[in-house]
Amino acid sequence: MSALTDRFRELHHSGCFVIPNPWDIGSARMLERLGFSALATTSSGFAWSQGRRDNHVPLDDVLAHLHAMSTAVGIPLNADFEGGFAVEPEGVAANVTLAAATGIAGLSIEDSTGDAENPLFDFALSVERIRAARRAIDESGSGVLLTGRSEGFIAGRPDLQETIRRLRAYADAGADCLYAPGIRNAGDIRAVVDAVAPKPVNVLCSSDFTTVAELARMGVRRISTGGALARAAWTGFVGAAREIAEKGTFSALPKSLSGVEMNEAFEP
């Protein structure tokens, strides 16, 4: 167990912190410079930076990305490890072992299948997948913090009671933190927090529906942004490029950060 994994675990003990999601080394270092205490990768943001769709980046590329990101900053990094890049628990365990060796301080495992007809893994299989990830982390001795994710609210199955059932089971199977992306209603968030207490809950803020202070009052420990910061960056880039392509004008460019500001943000 490293000092960074210790620090990451401590952040989950009390209070509420934001764990924004960079997509490359530059964005990670910029967020560290802005004072965030921890970061998390984003599968979508990284995929787009590689010219791919989300969930279409090979495992080896993701592992290399995790190593590059974790060694580029001096604060804890959580890995968006998608569904563990395997279906069966044994495969999840093997891949989690590889991820734990990249220098990350935490990782998450999802229960979504990518199949619109059956968007979530069977309940029992989902629990076994989390249990396998827990076992792999324990055997690695890395101290990596495990987050169990239930994807119903973003996979077409927005059932609060089923989500809570799954999160409770993931907690019992060894997840250190619980996460149900897509939940926005204050009552739903409180219900999730209460259901898995005293284990910490992560809430996804990819739009302007709440504040850090409001979520803290609900008992939320951790707030992530998913691919939203990457989308914000792409929005600025595409908007400026589209103006040039379609109008032949450059009015968006003077609104950007200067080269001097960018250079000052990074070490020589």
N, C-alpha and C positions, 0 to 999 in steps of 0.2 A: 504494500500500500504506500502511495507516494504522498508528499505534502499537499499536492493539488487535489487528490481524491479526498484527503482529510478535510481540506478547506471546502470542497464542494459539499460534503456531507454536513458540515457545520452550517452552511447556508440554509439547509432545509430544516434546521432545528427550531427556528423561531423567526418571526417577522415575515416579510414578503419581498422578493427580489425579482428583477426582470432579467431574463436570460435571452437576449436577442439572438437572431440567427444570421450570421454571415455566411457567404457562399464561396469565398476565396480568401487567400491570405491577406490581401489588401483590406478587404472589408472587415476581417477579423481584427487586424491591428488597429484599424480606425475605431472600432467599437471599444477595444481595450483602452485606447487613448482617451475616449470619451468618459471613461470611468466605470464601465460595467464590471461587476464582480465575477461574472462567468458568462460563457457563450455556449451556443448549441449550433450544430450544423443543420442545414436544411436540405433534404433530399431533392426537393424541387428546385431550389436556388442553384445547387451544384449541377443538377442535370441540365438546366437551361444554359449555364455557363459553358457546358460541354456540347451544346447544340443538340441535346436530347430531351425527350419527354421525362417527366417525373416517373420514378420506378423503372427506368430503362437504362440504368447505369450498372455495368457488371460489378460483381463483388470486389474483384481485384482493384478496380479503379476507385471504389469507395474506400477500401482499406488504405490505399496510397493517399487519398484525400484526407482521411482521418489523421494519418501520421503527419502529413504536411501541416495541417491546421493545428494539431495539438502542440507541435514543436515550434510553431511560429509565434505563439503568444505565451505569456507568463501567468495566465489565469485558467481556471478549470474549463474544460471543453466537454460538453455532452454530445453524444453522437445520435443523430437521427438514423437509426439502423433499420428503418423500414420494418419489414416482417421477418428480419433475421436471414433473409436470402435463402430460405428453405421452408418447406411445409412441415415435415416431420420434426419432432422434438430433437432427435439426434443430430439432424442437420443444423438446426438452430444453435444447439450447444457448440458444435464444432466451429461455426462461424462467429459466435460470440467470443469464443476463446481467441480467435484471430483478432477480433476487434479490440479486445481488452489489452492486447499487446502493442497497440498503436500509440499509447500515451494518453488516451481519453480518460476522463474522470467519471463519465456516466454514459449510459446508452438506453435507448427505448426500443421496445418490441411491440409491434402493432398486431391486431387480430383481423385485419382486413385481407381479403383474398384477391381483390382485383377483378372478381367475377360479379357483374351487375346482377345476375340472377341469385347468387348466393354470396353476398358481399362480406360476410363474416365467417371465419372458421367456426366449426362446431364448438360448442361451449367446452366440452371435455378436452378436445384437442387444444383449444386456446389456452386453457389452464396448464396443460402439460408443456406447452411451448414456453410459458413463463417459468415454470418449474425447471425446465431444462436450461434456460438462460441463467437462472439463479445458481444452479449446480455448477455450470461452467465458470461463472464468475468466482464462486467460492473456491473452486479447484485451482483457478489461476492465481489466487492470492493477491489480485490486483486492487481489491477494494472498490471496484467500479460500482457506481450507484445504478440500480436497475429501475427503470420506469416502465410500468405496464400501461399500454394504451388500448382503449376500446374505441373503435372507429365508427360506431353506428351512426352518430350524428352527421358525419361527413360522407358516409357510404350508403345513404339511402335507407337507414334503419334507425330513425331518431326516437328510440324507445328508452325513456329515462330509467324505468325499472330494470330493464334488461342490461342497460349500461351499468347501473349500480351493482347488479348481480355479478357482472363480469369483473368490475373493478374490485369488489370485495374478494372475489375468488383469486384474483391476481395478487392482491395484498397477502392473502393466506398462502399463496404459492411462493412468496418471497420477493415480490416487487417492493422496492423502497419508497417509490413515489407513484402516484396514479394520475392518469391523464385521459380526458375524454374530449378531444378536439371537436369544436363545433358547438359546444354548449355555451349559450350566451345569456339566457334568462337568469336573473339573480336568484330566483327560487330554486332553479335546477342546480345552479352552482353551489348554493348552500346545502342542498340535499346531498350532493356528491361529497362535499367536504365533511359533512356530518357522518355520512355512511362509512367512510374509510378512516375516520379519525382513530388514532392520532397520527396516522401516516399523512405526509404532505400531498397536496394536490397541485398540479400544473394546469393553468388555463391558457388557452390560445387566444391572443388578441391580434387578429389580422385585419380588423377594421375598428372604427371609432364607436364602440358600443359601451365602453366603461372607462374607468381610470384605475391607476395603480392603487390610489387611496381607497376606492370603493371595493376593489377586490381584496385588499388587505383587511378591510372591515368584515368581509365575508369569511375570512379565515384561509384564503388562498395563500400558499407559500411561494409559488413560482409562476411567473408569467412569461410565455414565449411568444414570438411573432411569426413563426413558421416561415413561409416564403414571401411574406408581405414586404420586407425590406428589399428583397431582390426584385420583387415586382415594382416597387417604388423606383428603384434605380433604372429598371428597364423602361418604365413609363417615361422618365426624363430623357433617356437615350433615344427611344423610338420617336417621342414627340419632336425632339430637336432634329433628328435625322429626316423625319417625314416632312418637316417644314422645308428643309433644304431640297429634298427630292421633288416635292410637289409645288413649292412656291419659288424656289430659288432665293430664299431669304434666310437670314441667320439671327433673327431676333432672340431666339432662346439661348444662344451661346453666352452672351454677356451675363446671364443670370447664374451661371455655374460658378463653382469654386475656382479660384485662380490656381495657376500652376504653382505659384509660390506657396499658397495655403496647402496644396496637396503635398508638395515636397517637404514642408515643415512637419507634416503629420508622420512622416516615415524616417527611419534612421538612414544615414548615408551608407 
